[in-house]
Amino acid sequence: MNRSLDKNALEWTVFGIGLALVLGTLGYLVREAATTGSKPPDLVVQLGSPQRMTQGFQVPVTVYNRGDDVAEDASVTITVVSRAQREEAILNIAFLPNQARHQGWVMFRSNPRDGKLQVGPVVYASP
């Protein structure tokens, strides 16, 4: 059995594309490993403007993870404090990757504009 070891242009093209993809992936992974730090999760909370809804008032909440590690089971407490009452809502986030953001909404019965919106404790676990 005498086989020819010559490859045609299609085989060389497929080989070149495959090699470029593998080397590109390896290069990306090495760069990410070398440049990613080890800062713990750093959660930053930003509140939006309250909006009137049928059942009360809705406040948009954006949570940013500025750290290099993942935050799991994060819990953000938002409170409306007015002269008459204090109302609290909690936003739970199951998983927040590094350098990512999560958007959610909390609901209040009273108008948050009549009081003061406060961000309470931010609690999370690190895997």
C-alpha positions in Angstrom: 0.0 0.0 0.0 1.6 3.1 -1.2 -0.2 6.3 0.0 0.6 9.7 -1.0 1.3 12.1 1.9 0.7 15.2 -0.1 -2.1 17.3 1.2 -4.3 19.4 -1.0 -5.1 23.1 -0.5 -8.4 22.4 1.4 -6.6 20.3 4.0 -3.9 22.9 4.5 -6.6 25.6 4.9 -8.5 23.6 7.5 -5.3 22.9 9.3 -4.3 26.5 9.3 -7.7 27.7 10.6 -7.7 25.1 13.3 -4.2 26.0 14.4 -5.0 29.7 14.5 -8.1 29.0 16.6 -6.2 26.8 19.1 -3.3 29.3 19.4 -5.6 32.2 19.7 -7.6 30.5 22.5 -4.4 29.6 24.4 -3.1 33.2 24.0 -6.3 34.6 25.4 -6.3 32.3 28.4 -2.7 33.0 29.2 -3.3 36.8 29.0 -6.4 36.5 31.2 -4.5 34.5 33.8 -1.6 37.0 33.8 -3.7 40.2 34.0 -6.5 39.2 36.3 -5.8 40.3 39.9 -7.1 38.7 43.1 -9.2 41.6 44.6 -12.2 40.3 46.5 -15.6 41.2 45.2 -16.3 45.0 45.5 -20.0 45.6 45.1 -21.2 49.1 44.2 -24.9 49.9 44.3 -26.6 52.5 42.2 -30.2 53.5 42.7 -32.4 54.9 39.9 -35.4 57.2 40.0 -38.6 55.8 41.6 -41.5 55.1 39.3 -45.1 55.0 40.2 -46.7 51.5 39.6 -50.1 50.0 40.2 -49.2 48.5 43.5 -46.8 51.2 44.8 -43.4 52.6 43.7 -40.6 50.8 41.9 -36.9 51.7 42.3 -34.4 50.4 39.8 -31.2 49.0 41.4 -27.9 48.3 39.6 -25.2 46.4 41.4 -21.7 46.4 39.9 -18.9 44.0 41.0 -15.7 45.9 40.6 -13.6 43.2 42.1 -11.7 40.3 40.5 -13.6 37.5 42.3 -17.1 36.2 41.9 -19.8 37.2 44.5 -22.4 34.5 45.3 -25.7 34.9 47.2 -25.4 38.7 47.3 -28.1 40.5 49.2 -28.6 44.3 49.0 -30.9 46.1 51.5 -32.7 49.2 50.3 -34.6 51.3 52.9 -36.9 54.3 52.6 -36.9 56.4 55.7 -39.5 59.1 56.2 -40.9 60.8 59.2 -43.9 58.6 59.4 -42.4 55.2 58.7 -39.4 53.0 57.6 -39.8 50.6 54.8 -37.3 48.0 53.7 -36.8 45.9 50.5 -34.1 43.3 49.8 -32.6 42.5 46.4 -31.1 39.0 46.2 -28.5 38.1 43.5 -27.5 34.5 43.1 -24.3 35.0 41.1 -22.4 38.1 40.1 -19.2 37.5 38.1 -16.2 39.7 38.3 -16.4 43.0 36.5 -20.1 42.5 35.8 -23.4 44.2 36.7 -26.9 43.0 37.7 -30.1 45.0 37.4 -33.1 44.6 39.5 -36.0 46.5 41.0 -37.4 46.8 44.5 -41.0 47.8 45.4 -42.2 50.1 48.1 -45.8 51.0 49.2 -44.9 54.6 50.1 -43.4 57.1 47.8 -39.5 57.0 48.1 -39.4 60.7 47.1 -41.2 61.6 50.3 -38.4 60.2 52.4 -34.7 59.2 52.0 -33.5 56.2 50.0 -30.7 54.4 51.8 -28.5 51.4 50.8 -28.2 49.2 53.8 -25.8 46.3 54.3 -24.5 44.5 51.2 -23.8 40.8 52.0 -22.2 38.2 49.8 -20.3 34.9 49.8 -17.2 34.2 47.9 -16.8 30.7 46.5 
